[in-house]
Amino acid sequence: MATQGVQNAEAGGFVHHIVVLDGTSATIPPPSFPHTITRYRSTSASEIASRLQDATIVIGTGTRLSYDTLKTCGPKLQLCASLGVGVDNFDLEAIRERGLTLVHVPAQNTQTVVEHAFALLGAVKRNLMGLHGFVVGGGKWVDAIAAVAQFARPPKTNSQEILGVIGYGALGQRTEKMAKALGMQVLIAERKGAPAREGRSTFEDVLSQSTVVILTCPLSPSTRNMIDAAELRTMREDVIIVNVGRGGIINELALADALREHRIGGAAVDVFETEPATPENCPLLDPSIPNLLLSPHLAWYSSGTLKGTLEVTCKNMEAFVAGKPQNVIVGPSSPSS
């Protein structure tokens, strides 16, 4: 359901129409320029064209704006704004062809995403969901280890862990810092297939040596299915994989099979190839898969991230309308309003 607000403009002045397609758990601060705004909690593919018919600015995070959609909808559209750092739901080719501008919100969620990654790791490593169920279910404590044992061996302490970081941007660097603070040994993966630069290990060595692998890289043609069945077969039997990067980096079917066959120790996933993930579109949503913990793409969520993201989104719109766009991914340097 939509909600709409209007800011009055001078008679005859241009009024931007902002459409927020999703992610409206909190209100974006009203921009200073004349505008109307319509907010939707979520938007399906079939609803996009009608909702963007009169939009000059579209804001979204989880709604997929495909090539065909962006080429044909919203004839007045000027600005696409991602309500986050990722822009993989926006078709960049269509945005370029239409002469639109695409902006995003960088570096707001780094700390909370990394904290969420380590929370997922701890929960899988210690089997906290299983332990909770055991206690609530009235299990006899003398049988606890046998009843909920997740691995063929006890979990490691942090000082025993070798953590491999795949993706060494802001998220990867913060992951390294936190891991070292916890006493872990850290390996930084080089790009797949490339020789290792100083301070890094080859991608293949990181996979074969790590007891924990945390994925913090973006999705691109070079990272799609970067970890598939072949890569999973090279990893340790006790490895725990945590993906807080993007869905599609790990082949979901291959990961499900590796967990079912106990070829890896466990996994935790916050991002999915198709979102929202459902039993119909995601093989990981099978409750019989062992040692798997899922969260619904909320690693970014914290009070600080939410406040900063909404404020920067407002400033991105104001800068665009003023002819001085900021945080630009695609677009001309001086767009018209």
C-alpha positions in Angstrom: 0.0 0.0 0.0 1.3 3.5 -0.9 1.5 6.6 1.3 2.0 10.0 -0.3 3.1 13.4 0.9 3.3 16.7 -1.0 5.5 19.7 -0.5 4.0 22.8 -2.0 5.8 24.5 -4.9 5.7 28.0 -6.2 3.1 28.5 -8.9 4.4 27.2 -12.2 7.6 25.8 -10.6 8.9 22.3 -11.4 7.8 19.6 -8.9 9.7 16.4 -8.7 7.7 13.2 -8.1 9.7 10.7 -5.9 8.6 7.1 -5.9 10.1 4.8 -3.2 9.5 1.2 -4.4 10.5 -0.6 -1.3 12.4 -0.4 2.0 10.2 2.1 3.7 10.6 0.9 7.3 11.6 4.5 8.1 10.9 7.8 6.4 13.5 9.5 4.2 13.9 13.1 5.4 12.0 15.4 3.0 14.3 17.0 0.5 14.4 20.8 0.2 13.3 21.1 -3.4 9.6 21.1 -4.4 8.3 17.5 -4.6 5.7 14.9 -4.1 6.6 11.5 -2.7 4.9 8.1 -2.9 6.1 5.2 -0.8 5.5 1.5 -1.3 6.5 -1.2 1.2 7.2 -3.5 -1.7 6.7 -3.6 -5.5 6.3 -6.6 -7.8 7.7 -6.7 -11.4 4.3 -6.2 -12.8 3.6 -3.1 -10.8 6.8 -1.1 -11.6 5.7 0.4 -14.9 2.5 1.9 -13.5 4.1 3.1 -10.3 6.9 4.9 -12.2 4.7 6.4 -14.9 5.0 10.0 -13.5 8.1 9.6 -11.4 11.2 11.8 -11.9 13.1 10.1 -9.1 12.9 6.4 -8.1 14.4 5.0 -4.9 14.8 1.3 -4.4 16.9 -1.4 -2.8 15.4 -4.9 -3.3 13.2 -4.3 -6.4 14.8 -5.5 -9.6 14.8 -2.8 -12.3 15.6 -4.8 -15.4 16.7 -3.6 -18.8 13.3 -3.9 -20.3 11.6 -2.2 -17.4 14.0 0.8 -17.3 13.9 1.2 -21.1 10.1 1.4 -21.3 8.8 2.8 -18.0 8.7 6.2 -16.5 9.1 8.6 -19.4 9.8 11.5 -17.0 12.4 9.6 -15.0 15.7 11.3 -14.3 17.3 9.8 -11.2 17.6 6.3 -9.9 18.7 6.2 -6.2 19.8 3.0 -4.4 18.8 2.9 -0.8 22.1 1.3 0.0 25.6 0.6 -1.3 24.6 -2.2 -3.8 23.3 -1.4 -7.3 23.0 -4.8 -8.8 19.2 -4.5 -8.9 19.6 -1.6 -11.4 20.4 -2.5 -15.0 23.4 -0.2 -15.7 23.1 -0.5 -19.5 19.6 0.7 -19.6 20.4 3.6 -17.3 23.2 4.7 -19.6 21.1 4.3 -22.7 18.3 6.5 -21.3 20.8 9.1 -20.0 19.7 8.6 -16.4 21.8 9.1 -13.3 22.3 6.3 -10.7 23.5 7.1 -7.2 24.0 5.0 -4.2 24.8 5.3 -0.4 28.4 4.2 0.2 30.1 3.2 3.5 27.1 3.4 5.8 26.7 -0.2 6.8 30.2 -1.5 7.0 30.4 -2.0 10.8 26.9 -3.5 11.2 27.4 -6.0 8.2 30.6 -7.2 9.7 29.1 -7.6 13.2 26.3 -9.5 11.6 28.7 -11.8 9.8 30.5 -12.7 13.1 27.1 -13.2 14.8 26.2 -15.7 12.1 29.5 -17.4 12.4 29.2 -17.7 16.2 25.7 -19.1 15.9 26.7 -21.7 13.3 30.0 -22.6 15.0 28.4 -23.1 18.4 25.1 -24.4 17.0 23.1 -21.9 19.1 19.8 -22.7 17.4 20.2 -26.4 18.2 21.3 -25.7 21.8 18.3 -23.5 22.3 15.9 -26.1 20.9 17.5 -28.7 23.1 17.1 -26.8 26.3 13.5 -25.6 25.5 12.6 -29.1 24.5 13.6 -30.5 27.9 16.5 -32.6 26.7 18.7 -34.2 29.3 21.8 -32.2 29.7 24.0 -35.4 29.9 22.9 -36.0 26.3 23.4 -32.5 25.1 26.7 -32.9 23.2 25.5 -36.1 21.4 22.1 -34.6 20.6 23.3 -31.4 19.0 26.8 -32.1 17.9 27.2 -30.2 14.7 30.6 -31.5 13.5 32.5 -34.7 13.8 34.8 -32.7 16.2 34.2 -30.0 18.7 34.1 -26.3 17.6 37.4 -24.4 17.4 38.4 -21.5 19.6 39.1 -18.2 17.8 42.9 -18.7 18.1 42.5 -22.0 16.2 40.6 -20.4 13.3 42.1 -19.5 9.9 39.7 -16.9 8.5 39.7 -16.3 4.7 38.4 -13.0 3.5 37.1 -12.9 -0.1 36.5 -9.4 -1.2 38.9 -6.8 0.3 36.9 -3.5 0.0 35.6 -1.7 3.1 33.7 -4.8 4.3 36.7 -7.1 3.8 39.1 -4.7 5.6 36.8 -4.3 8.6 36.3 -8.1 8.7 40.1 -8.5 8.8 40.4 -6.0 11.6 37.7 -7.7 13.7 39.0 -11.2 13.1 42.5 -10.2 14.2 41.0 -8.5 17.3 39.4 -11.8 18.2 42.7 -13.7 17.8 42.1 -15.3 14.4 44.7 -15.9 11.8 43.6 -14.1 8.6 44.2 -14.8 4.9 43.2 -12.2 2.3 42.2 -13.8 -1.0 43.6 -12.6 -4.3 41.2 -12.4 -7.2 40.3 -15.8 -8.6 42.9 -17.1 -11.0 45.4 -14.3 -10.4 48.9 -14.6 -8.8 49.0 -13.4 -5.2 50.2 -9.9 -4.5 52.1 -9.0 -1.4 50.0 -9.5 1.7 47.5 -11.8 0.0 47.1 -15.5 -0.7 45.9 -17.1 -3.9 42.2 -17.6 -4.1 42.8 -21.4 -4.2 45.0 -21.4 -1.1 42.5 -19.4 0.9 39.7 -22.0 0.0 41.9 -25.0 0.8 43.4 -23.6 4.1 40.6 -21.6 5.8 38.5 -23.0 8.6 36.2 -20.0 8.1 35.4 -18.1 4.8 33.6 -14.8 4.9 32.4 -13.4 1.5 32.3 -9.6 1.4 32.6 -9.1 -2.4 30.0 -7.5 -4.7 28.2 -9.4 -7.5 29.6 -9.0 -11.0 30.2 -11.2 -14.0 33.6 -12.2 -12.5 32.1 -13.1 -9.1 28.9 -14.8 -10.1 29.1 -18.5 -9.1 32.7 -17.8 -8.0 32.2 -20.6 -5.5 30.6 -23.6 -7.2 30.7 -27.3 -6.8 34.4 -27.6 -7.8 35.5 -24.9 -5.4 33.5 -26.4 -2.5 35.2 -29.8 -3.1 38.6 -28.1 -2.4 37.6 -26.8 1.0 38.1 -28.3 4.4 35.4 -30.6 5.8 35.1 -28.4 8.9 35.0 -25.0 7.1 32.1 -22.6 7.8 31.1 -20.3 5.0 29.5 -16.9 5.7 28.1 -14.8 2.8 27.2 -11.2 3.6 28.4 -10.0 0.2 25.8 -10.7 -2.5 23.6 -13.6 -3.5 24.9 -15.4 -6.6 28.5 -15.4 -5.5 28.0 -19.0 -4.2 26.0 -21.4 -6.3 23.1 -22.1 -4.0 22.4 -25.6 -5.2 26.0 -26.6 -4.9 26.1 -25.2 -1.4 23.0 -27.1 -0.4 24.4 -30.3 -1.8 27.7 -29.8 0.0 25.9 -29.3 3.3 23.6 -32.3 2.8 26.6 -34.5 2.0 28.6 -33.1 5.0 31.5 -32.1 2.8 31.7 -28.8 4.6 31.1 -28.0 8.2 28.4 -25.3 7.9 27.2 -22.1 6.3 25.4 -18.9 7.1 23.8 -16.8 4.4 22.2 -13.3 4.5 22.0 -12.7 0.8 20.3 -14.7 -1.9 20.4 -15.0 -5.7 16.7 -14.2 -5.9 15.2 -11.9 -3.2 13.0 -12.3 -1.4 14.1 -15.9 -1.2 11.2 -18.5 -1.2 11.1 -22.3 -1.2 10.2 -22.0 -4.9 13.2 -19.9 -6.0 15.9 -20.9 -3.5 17.3 -24.4 -2.9 18.7 -23.3 0.5 15.2 -22.9 2.0 14.9 -26.6 2.6 14.6 -27.3 6.4 16.3 -30.6 6.0 19.7 -29.0 5.1 22.0 -29.4 8.1 24.2 -26.8 9.7 22.7 -23.9 7.7 21.6 -20.5 9.2 19.7 -18.0 7.1 18.8 -14.3 7.7 16.7 -12.2 5.3 19.3 -9.7 4.0 19.3 -7.6 7.2 23.0 -7.6 7.9 22.9 -3.9 7.1 20.3 -3.1 9.7 21.2 -1.0 12.7 20.1 2.4 14.1 23.3 4.1 12.9 23.1 2.6 9.4 19.4 3.4 9.0 19.9 7.0 10.1 22.9 7.6 7.9 21.4 5.9 4.8 18.3 7.9 4.9 20.2 11.2 5.4 22.6 10.4 2.5 19.7 9.4 0.2 18.1 12.8 0.8 21.4 14.6 0.2 21.9 12.6 -3.0 18.6 13.8 -4.3 19.3 17.4 -3.4 22.7 17.3 -5.0 21.3 15.9 -8.2 18.5 18.5 -8.4 21.1 21.3 -7.7 23.1 20.0 -10.7 26.0 18.7 -8.6 25.3 15.0 -8.3 27.2 13.0 -5.7 27.9 9.3 -5.1 27.3 8.7 -8.8 27.6 5.2 -10.2 26.3 6.1 -13.7 25.2 9.4 -15.2 26.1 12.8 -16.6 27.9 15.3 -14.5 25.3 18.0 -14.8 21.8 16.5 -15.1 18.8 18.7 -15.9 15.9 19.0 -13.5 
